[in-house]
Amino acid sequence: MSQIMRVAYLDCFSGISGDMCLAALIDAGANVTTLQKGIESLQIDARLEVFPVRKHAFRGLGLRITHPEQHAHRTLGDVHAILQRGQLPASVKDRALRIFERVAKAEAKVHGTTLDRVTFHEVGAIDSIVDIVGVSLAWEDLEIETAVASAIPTGTGQVRIAHGLVAIPAPATAELLAGVPIAACNLPWEMTTPTGAAIVCELVDRFGSLPSMQVARIGYGAGTRDLEDRPNLLRILLGDALPERAAASDHSIVILETNVDDTTGEQVGFAVEQLWRAGALDVYTSAVQMKKNRPGTLITVLAFPKDLKTMEQILFQQTGTLGVRHRRQARTVLPRDGVEVDSPWGIVPGKVCELPNGEVDFSPEYDACAEIARAEGMRLIDVMEEVRNSYFSADSSGAPKEDSEPPNPDTSYRWDSSPWPDDA
């Protein structure tokens, strides 16, 4: 029997900040007393206050954090020390630290420094520490196992940070949201804060539409600003993934392409090898004629969305290209399972798949068949055909052998068109 998985959907139609996320989780059922005890153990003299609010005639929960006035600018080491002295579960400390590390890495990159020299300003303030630790505690309290989020609006215009006026999204926020789907939003406000961006990037497994789930609770966390065209709320839907859909996954991929005309064949070959090693689904090259009539090579990579940055890095490092194109591509995927076949030469692995019309097909693994062909001095095609015959011989109808697993019915033939990108 499939295990029920607790899933959260973050509907970020008005962006996301740390206090909005924490308020929404409390509204969805997180125990305020548990959160307060955990925050008190940090010894930063901060308390949570939650109160009902209305945004465009919709109810929500507001959050206020009270604490003494402070002027401290903390480092990642300072934050780590605060977390370590807190009486928090190890998983909560680890989750909170990962969120802070995401911010530190983004800050280090935009300021051209190292993690140990990054100084938190806004995110190092007590408010943000409470937001991040509170969200980590609430995530644990609600037993959330996986999360999906909508595209993230950032807003437009400018925002003042410790370093002066900067464009929205602020540099660290933009860095954190690299690879995350951004929703168009012309409101002249900062809709997503660095804390909110770090939380969503660390805790969300993929981005897209509402997953197949049975909703148990819905929480609304309110932002402080009143917006003209929408309620300033973060909505979190909490529930259980439906068993019959829990096994369904996003089969879309990313396609990366780059044209090179000043790279040697050895460099191209080495790059292709590195792409394969890094987990590319497919890599191929094509001869192209480029500008100034120069012959060149088009390198095409198919990969899972989560591997986009890795594939880009390899292409940049190994080919010297100045640009890589990429796009999300939906694809139709047949359900398949690995099986083992008892052939005249022993056990041979292969894959069985279910065709759209319900028929079953089988393909033996190339490497195993190639090894047999070399050892026996046979043609590869003859070996593969014999293994196929061995698989189907047990049942003239073409059904799998009794000791073989049929294709997983939960991964039935489907068309996938989920939005860009998945990070899962």
N, C-alpha and C positions, 0 to 999 in steps of 0.2 A: 504494500500500500504506500502511496506517495506521502511524504511528510509535508504537512502544511507549513508554508513559509510566510512569515509576517512581512508585509511589504508596505512601504510608505511612498506616496506620490506627492511631490512638491510642485504645486501649481503656482509658478512664480509670475503671474500676470502683471504684478506691480513690483517686480524685482524681489530682492532678498537682502536682508541685513541680519546681523546676529540677534538683535532683540526681537525682530519679527519671527525668526525661526524658533527661538526659545519660547516665545509667547504662544505660537501655533502648536508646539509640542505639548505645552502645558494645557492648552485648550483641548487637545486631543486625548488628554488623560494622564500625562506625566505628573507624578506626585510632587507637589510644591514643597512639602515638608522634607522629603528625601533630597530634593535639589538644594534646599536651604542648608541642610546639615552638611552636605558635601561642600558647598561654597564657604560656610563658616570655618570648615577645617583648613581652608587655605590661609587663614589668619590675615586677611586683607581688609577686614572690617567692612564687608559689603553685605547688603540685604536685598532680597527681591521683593518687589511690590507689583502685584497684578491687579488689574481693574478693567471693568467692561467699558468698551468704547463703541461708537457708531461711525462708520465710514460710508457715506452715500447711502444711508438708510440700512446698511448691513451691520450686524453685530460682529464684534471681534474682541480679542483680549489685548489690552495694552500692557506694557512691561516698563517698570521704572526700577533702576538700580540706585540705591542710596549708599553713599560712602563719603569719607572725609575728602576734602580737597587735596589734590595731589599734583605734583609737577615732575614725576619720575618718568624717564625714558629708559625702558628696559631692553635688555638684550635677550637673545634666545636662551642663554644660560640662566638669566634671572627668572625667566618664565619657567624653565625646567625646575629650578629650585623651588618655586612656589608650588608647582604641581607635585613635586616629590614630598613636600611636607604635608600635603593634604591627605586626609583619611578617605581616599578614593579607591575603588576597585582598580586593579592593574589595567584592565581593559579600557576603563574610562581615562586613566592617565595617558595611556598609549594613544587613544583616539584623539584626545585634546592636543597632545604634543605633535601628532602628525599634522593637525590643522595648522598649528603655529609654524611648523617647519615649512609647510607650503608657502605661507606668507613670507617667511625668512628667505626662502629660495627666490621668490619673486622679487623681493626688495634687493637682494644681493645682485640679481641680474640687472635690474633697471639702474642701480647705482654703481655697478661695476666694482663690487667688493666681494668679500667672503662672508659665509654664514656667521662666523664668530664675531664679525665686526658690524653686523647689521644691528641698528638700533630701532626698536619698535617705537612709533609715536602713537598714532591712533589705536593700532591693534595692541599696543603694550599697555594701554590705559586699563584701569580696573574694570570699566564697563565691558570692554572687549574680552578681558580674561573671564569675567563672569559669564558672558554670552557663550563663549566657546566651551568652558567647563560645564555650564548648565546644559547646553545642547548635547554634549557627550554623555552627561548623566541621564538626560531625558531619553536619549537614544537607547541606553541600556535599560532604563526603567520600562520603556514601552516594548522592549525585546524586538526591535526592528532588525531584520536580517538582510533586507535588500531594499534599495530605493531607486526610484525613477523620478526625473524632473522634466519639466517643460523647458522650452527655450528661455533664455535669460535676457530680459531687457536691461540695458545699462543707462538709458537716458542720454541727453546731449548737453552741450554747453560747457561750463567750467565749474570746478569745485576748488575751494581753498584747503590745502593740506599744510603740513608743517613746513614744506619746501616752497610754498607759494601757490599761486593759481596754476592749475593744470587742467587739461581738457578731460572731459568725461568720455569713456571710462578712465579713471586715474591710472597712472602707469602700472602700479602693482596689481590693480584689479584687472586691467587688460592682460597682463602677463598670466595671471591666474586663470583667466577664462580662455586662454589659447586652446583651441581644439574643442571648445564647448559651443553649441549652437546659440547664437545671439538673436533675440527677437527685436524687430524694428520698434523703436520708441522715440518719438520726437519731443517728449516732455523735457523741459530745460532743468532737470533735476538729476541728482545722482540716485538712480533707482537701485543700484546694486553696490554695496560697500565692499571693501577688501575682505572684511570678516565674513560677510555673506558669501562672497565668491569662494573663499577658502573652505567654508563649511560645505557648500554644495559640491565643490570639486572633490573633496575628500570622502564625503558620505554617499554621494549618488553613484550608482553603478552604471547607469545609462540614461540618455536623454531621449525623450519622445513623447508620445501620447499616453493617456491613461492606460496602465496595464490591465490585463484581465484579472480582476480581483473582487472579493466580496468585502465591501466597505463596512467597517465596524464603527469607526469614529471619524469625525472631521473637525479639524482645529483651524481657527483663524487667528493669525498674529498680525497686529496692527502696527503700521509705521507711524511716525510722529507727524508727518506732513499730510495735509489734506490736498488731494489731487483733483483737478477739475474734471477729468474725463473718465475716472475709474476709482473704485474704492481702494485705498492704499492698504491692502491686506495680502498676506501670504496664506494660501490655503494648503493644508496638509491632509490628505486622505489616508487613513490608516486601516489596514485590514489584512485579509489572508489571500494569497494568490490562489486562484481557482486550480484545483488539482489537474483537471484535464488540459489546462493551458500552461501549467507551470513549466512543463518541459519545452515549450515553444521558445525559440531564441531568435535573435536578430541575425538573419543570414546575409544581410547586406555587407558590402565590402567597400574598400576605397581603392581607386585606381590612381597610381602615380605615374607621371610621364615626365621625361626630360630629354632634350635634344643635345647631343654633344658632337663637336666637330674637331676638337683639339685634344682628344683623349686617345691613347693607344689601345690597341686590341687587348694587350695584357691588362691594362687598367680596367677596361670594360669587363673582361672575364673575371677579374678579381672582385669587382663590385657585385657582379651577378652572384658569385659564390658567397659573398658576405650577406647579401640579401636573402639567399636561401637559408643560410645558417641562422639568420635572425627571425625566421618564421614566415617568410613570404609564402603566399599560397601559390603564386606563379610568377615567373620572371621571364621576359622574352625581349629580344632585340630585333629591330627592323632597320634596314638600310634606307636612308632618306637623303634627299638633295636639299641642302640648306642655302642660306643666303650667300651671295657671291659665287654661286655654283660650286660650293664646297660639299663633298660627300660627308655625310655624318651618320650617326647612329641614334635611333630612337630607343630609349630604354623604358619598358613598361613593366610596372610592378602591380600585382594584385595582392592585397593584404587585408587583414582584419582592421577595422577602424582604430582599435586600441594600439595598433602597431604603427600608426601613421608617422609619428614623430621619429621613431626608430628608423623607419625606412628612409625618411627625408634625410636624416643625419648621415646615413651610409652613402646616399647618393651625393650629398654635398662633399663629404670627406674623400670619397674614393674616385669621383669623376671630375671634380673641379667645376661642376656646373654652377651657374649663378642663379638658377631658378628651377623649381620643381612644381609642376601642375598637379593638382589632385582634385578628385571629385568623389562623391558618394554614389554608389551604383547598387540599385536593387537587383536581386537575382532570384530565380526560382530554383529551389533546392529539393532534391528527392530525399526522402528518409532512407538512411542506410545504416547497416551494422556490420561489424567485423565478425567473420566466421572462420572456422577451420574445417578443411575438407580432407577426408581420408582418400588419398590418391594412390596409384600404383607405386609411387615413389615415397610414400609416407604422407605425413600431415603437411598440407599447403594452406597458408592463410589467404583470405580473400575478402571481398565485400559483397554483401547482398543488398539490393535496393528494390523499392517498390515503385513501379512505373505509374503514371497518372491513371491508367486504365485498370489498376489493381494487380496487374501481372508482376511477377518477381523476376529479377534478373541477377546474375552473379558474374563477378569479374575476379579472377585470381590475381594475387599480387605479382607484379612484374619481377621483382628481385628474386623471389623464390623460384619462379618458373625459369628465369634466365640461368640461375645456378644449376637447375636440373638439366637444362638444354646443354650447357657447357660440359657437365659431367657425363652425360649420356651421348653426346655428339649428335643431338637431335635438333630439328628446327624449332625455334621458339614457338611458332604458331601451332605446331603439333602438340607441344607440351601443354600450352594453355587450353587448347581444345579438349585434350584428354582430362584435364582437371575440371573443366566445365562439365564434361560428361559425367565425371564422378560425382559432382555436386547434384546434378539433376537426375541421376540414375535411380536414386532411392524413391523417387515419386515421378511418374510419367507426366503428371500435371504440371511439373515445374516447381512444386512447393519445396521449401527448404527441408533438409534432413531433420529428423526428430530431435537430434542433439544440438541443433543450431538455433540460435535466437532469431525470430522474425524481426523485420524492421519495427522500430519503436512506433506504436500507433500515435503517441503524443507528438511525433514530429512529422505529421502527415503532410502531403503535398500542399504547398502554400505559396502564395505570392507575397513577397516582403517589400514594403515600401516605406519603412520607418525613416524618420527625419535624420538629418546630419547633425553631429556624428554620434557614434556610440562609444563609450568609453569603458566600456565595461570590461 
